Amino acid sequence: MDEIYLKVYQKFPEVSGKKPVRHNQPDGKTLLVFKGEGKSSDGIKIPRVVRVVIDQNGKILKMTTSR
């Protein structure tokens, strides 16, 4: 799992250090939801949610984010 976390943290530094909420899917996959906060150029805080779907072997299948 730590390898997956590192890949997410590298791609989305806004969620760096945050532990995800795990949701087991009926098809055996797992959804990890990371929540963090970024800042715009104006200094306004922007919430960031990163969703990562992994298979049973720990391979990342899909990574999506909110803006």
C-alpha positions as CSV (number, residue, x, y, z in Angstrom):
1,M,0.0,0.0,0.0
2,D,2.8,2.4,0.7
3,E,3.9,2.3,-2.9
4,I,0.4,3.3,-4.0
5,Y,0.4,6.2,-1.5
6,L,3.7,7.4,-2.7
7,K,2.5,7.5,-6.3
8,V,-0.6,9.4,-5.3
9,Y,1.4,11.9,-3.2
10,Q,3.9,12.5,-6.0
11,K,1.2,13.2,-8.6
12,F,-1.1,15.2,-6.2
13,P,1.0,16.9,-3.5
14,E,-2.2,18.5,-2.1
15,V,-3.1,15.2,-0.4
16,S,0.5,14.4,0.7
17,G,0.5,12.7,4.1
18,K,-3.2,12.1,4.2
19,K,-4.4,8.5,4.7
20,P,-7.3,7.4,2.4
21,V,-10.7,6.1,3.3
22,R,-11.0,2.5,1.8
23,H,-14.1,1.3,0.2
24,N,-14.2,-2.4,-0.9
25,Q,-16.1,-2.8,-4.2
26,P,-18.3,-5.9,-5.0
27,D,-16.0,-6.9,-7.9
28,G,-13.0,-7.3,-5.6
29,K,-11.5,-4.0,-6.4
30,T,-10.8,-1.3,-3.8
31,L,-11.5,2.4,-4.0
32,L,-9.2,4.7,-2.0
33,V,-10.4,8.3,-1.4
34,F,-7.8,10.9,-0.4
35,K,-8.9,14.3,0.7
36,G,-6.7,17.3,0.9
37,E,-6.5,21.0,0.2
38,G,-4.6,23.2,-2.3
39,K,-4.3,26.9,-2.8
40,S,-5.1,29.0,-5.8
41,S,-2.8,31.8,-7.0
42,D,-5.0,34.2,-5.0
43,G,-4.4,32.2,-1.9
44,I,-7.9,30.8,-1.8
45,K,-8.1,27.2,-0.3
46,I,-9.4,24.7,-2.8
47,P,-10.6,21.2,-1.6
48,R,-9.0,18.3,-3.5
49,V,-10.4,14.8,-3.6
50,V,-8.4,12.0,-5.3
51,R,-10.1,8.7,-6.1
52,V,-7.9,5.7,-6.8
53,V,-9.2,2.3,-7.9
54,I,-6.8,-0.7,-7.3
55,D,-7.2,-4.4,-8.1
56,Q,-6.6,-7.3,-5.7
57,N,-2.9,-7.3,-6.5
58,G,-2.4,-3.6,-5.6
59,K,-2.1,-2.4,-9.2
60,I,-3.6,1.1,-9.9
61,L,-6.4,0.8,-12.4
62,K,-7.7,4.4,-12.4
63,M,-6.8,7.7,-10.7
64,T,-9.2,10.6,-10.8
65,T,-9.4,14.0,-9.1
66,S,-11.7,16.8,-8.4
67,R,-10.8,20.4,-9.2
